[in-house]
């Protein structure tokens, strides 16, 4: 009988998909000894249901269990243990940190999976130190602390994740509390690889992000991203057939995640910048801020005549496009991204240089690391009103596609793409970390059995 590992993701594609990819990675390399069960906290929407159905069809070793509103985690785990055996490990998303108290009650080894950069995890664990050593009033001390976070380049207040901006807010208090909870956990699993974030990984490994003597073990197991389907089943609004007609590495792809929206005026600035750059482009346009429930036509969104003027070089699609398939396409030469970590990893594994345009969450921090540490992206500059002007986008698009600084970014991305391939292969760092993690579970399992838990 196989041992069971339970995964407990937060809902939302940016959290669910990386957790499923972790389950696939474990299952692929330890399918003879381990089975994967994924607990889902809430009822998924239709898109997520279709995704789950596809996972079940292609990876039968992964099972899904939906927690109904009447169920709680403790009762579910107790029932699971009574019907089979105790799970060898429980892996939760950091947003589900309240589950730590439940698994501790049942003596189940518990790990947190971060679908984020190791740099973000380093900041996350260092947050209580920032909280204790700074105040609202003394900005100079706060700024000095941000410039000296272990494993990170010097940061400014503008680089902080949204929950860290206002320490009087409930989100800030929750962020600090989550960080404190993570310090008590048995281990941290990060969707990254050693060579991509060497400084951050070493800071985590050596425990310098914590004030306490004991620190959780850290395992960099990545990059884990969705694979290109490589078949005709992808619904793409003509994106891939259009890309097939474009020259190699000639297209700039612009996409800003599931929640990335702009004002109507910013959308028009993007359009003008693309037109003036004279580069080929594929642009995913979402309804603007304030119009989430009312779909505007292209004529309402874009400058007059834009589609006609750019029809030989550009394609605009609404709301969604198959990002993984697009980034894997030979015609794509650069990616303007919101700096969500899944998107960053997808671009790196496809060898596509990026232009960083962060919008929310930890994306501002990701931008700093992408630009200053990894050199996998160039960054856009906003004006004093927070707007990226057409002239700025025009300049950066030309630079990433043609000029010397863009070429250096491309070289860096291609180098990391090769490192990523090595990390996931036999003897690579991510495979070594996975095997160390499995061995740790085995040792703890026999220890708990021996002492009678």
C-alpha positions in Angstrom: 0.0 0.0 0.0 1.3 3.4 -1.0 1.9 6.2 1.6 -0.3 9.3 1.2 0.8 12.9 0.9 -2.0 15.5 1.4 -1.8 18.8 -0.4 -3.9 21.7 0.8 -3.8 24.6 -1.8 -5.5 28.0 -1.5 -8.1 28.4 -4.2 -7.2 30.7 -7.1 -5.3 29.5 -10.2 -2.1 31.1 -9.1 -2.0 28.9 -6.1 -3.8 25.8 -7.2 -1.8 25.1 -10.4 1.6 25.3 -8.7 0.4 23.0 -6.0 -0.9 20.5 -8.5 2.5 20.7 -10.4 4.2 19.9 -7.1 1.9 16.9 -6.8 2.8 15.8 -10.3 6.5 16.2 -9.7 6.3 14.0 -6.5 4.1 11.5 -8.3 6.4 11.3 -11.3 9.5 10.5 -9.4 8.0 8.5 -6.5 4.9 7.0 -8.0 5.7 3.5 -6.7 5.7 4.6 -3.0 3.5 7.7 -2.7 0.0 8.7 -3.7 -1.2 12.3 -3.7 -4.5 13.6 -2.3 -5.4 17.2 -2.8 -7.9 18.8 -0.4 -9.9 21.6 -1.9 -11.2 24.2 0.5 -14.2 25.5 -1.5 -16.3 24.7 -4.5 -14.3 25.5 -7.7 -15.7 27.6 -10.6 -16.3 26.0 -14.0 -12.8 26.9 -15.3 -11.2 25.3 -12.3 -13.5 22.2 -12.6 -12.4 21.7 -16.2 -8.8 22.0 -15.1 -9.2 19.5 -12.3 -10.9 17.1 -14.7 -8.0 17.3 -17.0 -5.5 16.6 -14.2 -7.4 13.5 -13.1 -7.5 12.2 -16.7 -3.7 12.7 -17.2 -2.4 12.0 -13.7 -4.6 9.2 -12.0 -2.2 9.0 -9.1 -3.5 12.4 -7.9 -6.9 12.4 -6.2 -9.1 15.4 -5.2 -11.3 15.7 -2.2 -13.7 18.6 -1.8 -14.3 19.8 1.7 -18.0 20.6 1.9 -19.2 23.6 4.0 -20.3 21.1 6.8 -16.9 19.5 7.0 -13.9 20.8 8.9 -10.3 19.9 8.4 -9.8 18.1 11.7 -12.8 15.8 11.2 -11.8 15.1 7.7 -8.3 14.1 8.6 -9.4 12.0 11.6 -11.8 10.2 9.3 -9.0 9.7 6.7 -6.7 8.3 9.3 -9.3 5.9 10.7 -10.0 4.5 7.2 -6.4 4.1 6.1 -3.1 5.2 7.7 -1.8 8.6 8.9 -0.6 10.8 6.0 3.2 10.8 5.7 3.1 14.6 5.3 0.7 17.5 4.9 1.7 20.3 2.6 -0.3 23.6 2.9 -0.4 26.9 1.0 0.7 29.7 3.3 -2.7 31.3 3.0 -4.1 28.2 4.8 -1.7 28.6 7.8 -4.6 28.0 10.3 -4.4 24.3 9.4 -1.0 24.1 11.2 -2.9 23.9 14.6 -5.0 21.0 13.2 -2.1 18.9 11.9 -0.1 19.6 15.1 -2.9 18.0 17.1 -2.7 14.9 14.9 1.1 14.8 14.8 1.3 15.0 11.1 4.6 16.4 9.7 3.5 19.7 8.1 5.2 21.8 5.4 4.3 25.0 3.7 4.5 25.4 -0.1 5.2 28.8 -1.5 4.3 29.4 -5.2 6.5 32.4 -4.9 10.2 33.4 -5.3 12.6 32.4 -2.6 13.3 36.1 -2.3 9.6 36.6 -1.3 9.9 33.8 1.2 13.0 35.5 2.7 11.1 38.7 3.1 8.1 36.9 4.5 10.2 35.2 7.2 12.0 38.4 8.0 8.7 40.3 8.5 8.5 39.9 12.3 12.0 41.3 12.6 11.0 44.3 10.5 7.9 44.7 12.6 9.8 44.6 15.9 12.7 46.9 14.8 10.7 49.7 13.1 7.8 52.0 13.8 5.4 54.2 11.7 7.1 57.3 12.9 10.8 56.6 12.2 11.0 56.2 8.4 14.8 56.4 8.3 15.2 53.3 10.5 12.5 51.6 8.4 14.3 52.5 5.2 17.7 51.3 6.6 16.1 47.9 7.6 14.7 47.4 4.1 18.2 48.0 2.6 19.6 45.2 4.7 17.3 42.2 4.5 19.3 38.9 4.3 19.3 37.4 0.8 17.7 40.4 -0.9 19.0 43.5 -2.8 18.4 46.8 -1.1 14.7 47.6 -1.1 12.6 50.7 -0.7 9.1 51.0 0.8 7.6 51.1 -2.7 8.9 47.5 -3.3 7.0 46.1 -0.4 4.0 43.7 -0.9 0.7 45.4 -0.5 -0.1 44.0 3.0 3.2 45.5 4.3 2.4 49.1 3.2 0.2 50.2 6.2 1.1 48.5 9.5 -2.2 49.8 11.0 -4.2 47.7 8.6 -5.7 44.3 9.2 -3.9 42.8 6.2 -0.5 43.9 7.7 -1.4 42.2 11.1 -2.4 39.0 9.2 0.8 39.1 7.2 2.9 39.3 10.4 0.9 36.6 12.0 1.3 34.3 9.0 5.0 34.9 9.1 5.2 33.9 12.8 3.2 30.7 12.1 5.6 29.8 9.2 8.5 29.9 11.6 7.0 27.0 13.6 6.5 24.7 10.6 8.5 21.6 9.8 9.8 22.8 6.4 9.3 25.2 3.6 9.0 24.2 -0.1 9.7 26.9 -2.6 8.9 26.9 -6.3 12.3 28.0 -7.5 15.8 26.5 -8.0 19.1 27.2 -6.4 21.0 28.9 -9.3 18.1 31.3 -10.0 18.1 32.7 -6.5 21.4 31.7 -4.9 21.5 34.6 -2.4 18.0 34.2 -1.2 18.2 30.4 -0.9 21.4 30.6 1.1 19.8 33.1 3.5 16.9 30.7 4.0 19.1 27.7 4.3 21.3 29.3 6.9 18.4 30.6 8.9 19.6 34.3 8.9 16.0 35.5 8.1 14.9 34.4 11.6 15.5 35.7 15.1 15.1 32.2 16.6 17.8 29.6 16.8 15.6 26.9 15.2 14.5 27.5 11.6 12.5 25.3 9.2 14.3 23.4 6.5 14.0 24.9 3.1 13.6 22.9 -0.1 13.8 24.6 -3.5 11.8 22.3 -5.8 11.3 24.1 -9.1 10.6 25.6 -11.6 7.2 23.8 -11.5 5.0 25.2 -14.2 2.3 24.0 -16.5 3.6 22.2 -19.6 2.5 23.2 -23.1 -0.2 20.8 -24.3 1.3 20.7 -27.8 -1.9 19.6 -29.4 -4.9 21.0 -31.2 -7.1 21.1 -28.1 -6.0 24.6 -27.0 -8.7 27.3 -27.4 -6.6 30.3 -28.4 -8.8 32.8 -30.3 -6.4 32.4 -33.3 -3.3 33.4 -31.3 -1.2 30.4 -32.3 -2.2 30.4 -36.0 -1.3 34.1 -36.1 2.1 33.5 -34.4 2.8 30.8 -37.0 2.9 33.5 -39.7 5.4 35.7 -37.8 9.2 35.6 -38.0 11.2 34.0 -35.3 11.5 36.0 -32.0 9.8 39.0 -33.6 6.6 39.4 -31.4 6.2 41.2 -28.1 3.6 39.4 -26.0 1.7 41.5 -23.4 -0.3 39.8 -20.7 -1.0 40.8 -17.1 -2.4 37.8 -15.3 -5.9 36.9 -14.2 -6.5 40.1 -12.1 -4.4 42.6 -14.0 -6.5 45.5 -15.1 -5.7 49.1 -16.2 -7.6 52.3 -16.5 -9.1 53.2 -19.9 -6.5 56.0 -20.3 -3.6 53.6 -19.5 -4.9 51.1 -22.1 -4.8 53.8 -24.7 -1.2 54.7 -23.7 -0.2 51.0 -24.2 -1.8 51.0 -27.7 0.0 54.2 -28.7 3.3 52.9 -27.4 2.9 49.6 -29.3 2.0 51.5 -32.5 5.0 53.8 -32.3 7.4 51.0 -31.5 6.7 49.5 -34.9 7.2 46.0 -33.4 5.0 43.0 -33.9 2.8 42.4 -30.8 0.2 40.0 -29.3 -1.7 41.8 -26.6 -4.2 40.4 -24.1 -6.6 43.2 -23.2 -8.9 42.9 -20.2 -11.8 45.1 -19.4 -10.6 48.3 -17.6 -10.9 49.1 -13.9 -14.5 49.9 -13.1 -15.9 47.9 -16.1 -15.4 44.4 -14.8 -19.1 43.6 -15.4 -19.6 45.4 -18.6 -17.6 44.3 -21.7 -16.5 47.3 -23.7 -15.9 47.0 -27.5 -12.4 47.5 -29.0 -13.7 50.7 -30.4 -14.5 51.9 -26.9 -11.2 50.7 -25.5 -8.6 51.5 -28.1 -7.6 54.7 -29.9 -9.5 55.5 -33.1 -8.0 53.6 -36.1 -5.5 51.6 -33.9 -6.6 48.2 -35.1 -6.5 49.2 -38.7 -3.1 50.9 -38.5 -1.5 47.9 -36.7 -3.4 45.0 -38.4 -0.2 43.9 -40.4 1.9 43.7 -37.2 -0.4 43.2 -34.2 -3.1 41.0 -32.8 -5.3 42.0 -29.8 -7.4 39.4 -27.9 -9.9 39.8 -25.1 -9.4 38.7 -21.5 -7.4 35.5 -21.9 -4.8 33.7 -24.1 -3.0 30.3 -23.7 0.1 31.9 -22.1 2.3 28.7 -21.8 1.7 27.8 -25.5 2.4 31.4 -26.6 5.6 31.7 -24.6 6.8 28.4 -26.0 6.2 29.7 -29.6 9.3 30.5 -31.6 7.9 33.8 -32.9 7.7 35.3 -29.4 10.8 37.5 -28.6 9.8 39.3 -25.4 7.1 39.3 -22.7 5.6 42.3 -21.0 4.4 40.9 -17.7 2.9 41.8 -14.4 5.7 39.9 -12.6 3.5 37.2 -11.1 5.9 34.4 -10.1 4.2 31.7 -12.2 4.5 33.9 -15.3 8.2 34.7 -14.5 9.0 31.0 -14.2 7.1 30.2 -17.4 9.1 32.9 -19.3 12.4 31.6 -17.9 11.7 28.0 -18.8 10.8 29.2 -22.3 13.9 31.4 -22.6 11.9 34.6 -23.2 13.2 38.0 -21.9 10.8 40.1 -20.0 9.7 43.7 -19.4 8.6 44.1 -15.8 5.3 46.0 -15.1 4.2 45.0 -11.6 0.6 45.7 -10.5 -0.2 44.2 -7.1 0.8 41.7 -4.3 4.5 40.9 -4.2 5.1 41.8 -7.8 7.0 45.0 -7.0 9.5 42.9 -5.0 9.7 40.4 -7.9 10.6 43.2 -10.2 13.6 44.3 -8.1 14.9 40.7 -8.0 14.2 40.1 -11.7 16.0 43.3 -12.8 18.8 43.7 -10.3 19.6 40.1 -9.2 18.7 37.9 -12.2 19.0 40.3 -15.1 16.0 38.6 -16.8 14.0 41.8 -17.3 14.0 45.5 -18.1 11.7 47.7 -16.1 9.2 50.4 -17.1 9.1 53.7 -15.4 5.8 55.3 -14.2 5.3 59.0 -14.2 4.3 60.9 -11.0 0.7 60.0 -11.6 1.5 56.3 -11.8 1.0 56.1 -15.5 3.4 54.4 -18.0 3.4 56.8 -21.0 3.3 55.6 -24.6 6.8 57.0 -25.2 8.2 54.9 -22.2 6.6 51.7 -23.5 7.8 52.4 -27.1 11.4 52.9 -25.8 11.5 49.8 -23.6 9.9 47.6 -26.3 12.6 48.6 -28.8 15.3 48.1 -26.2 14.3 44.6 -25.2 13.9 43.5 -28.8 16.9 45.1 -30.5 19.4 47.0 -28.3 22.4 45.8 -26.3 20.8 45.8 -22.9 18.0 43.7 -24.3 20.5 41.2 -25.8 22.2 40.8 -22.4 18.8 40.1 -20.8 18.1 37.5 -23.4 21.5 35.8 -22.7 20.8 35.7 -19.0 17.3 34.2 -19.5 18.7 31.5 -21.9 21.3 30.7 -19.3 18.7 30.3 -16.6 16.6 28.2 -18.9 19.4 25.7 -19.2 20.0 25.8 -15.4 16.3 25.1 -14.9 16.4 22.0 -17.2 19.5 20.8 -15.2 17.8 21.4 -11.8 14.8 19.3 -12.7 16.9 16.4 -14.2 18.7 13.5 -12.7 21.2 14.7 -10.1 19.9 18.3 -10.4 19.4 20.5 -7.4 15.6 20.3 -7.4 15.6 16.6 -7.7 18.1 16.4 -4.8 15.9 18.6 -2.7 12.9 16.4 -3.5 14.7 13.2 -2.6 15.9 14.8 0.7 12.3 15.8 1.5 11.0 12.3 0.8 13.7 10.8 3.0 12.9 13.3 5.8 9.2 12.1 5.6 10.3 8.5 5.8 12.5 9.1 8.9 9.8 11.0 10.7 7.1 8.5 9.8 9.1 5.7 11.4 10.0 7.8 14.3 6.3 8.6 15.0 5.4 4.9 14.6 8.2 3.9 17.0 7.1 6.3 19.8 3.4 5.3 19.4 1.7 8.3 17.7 
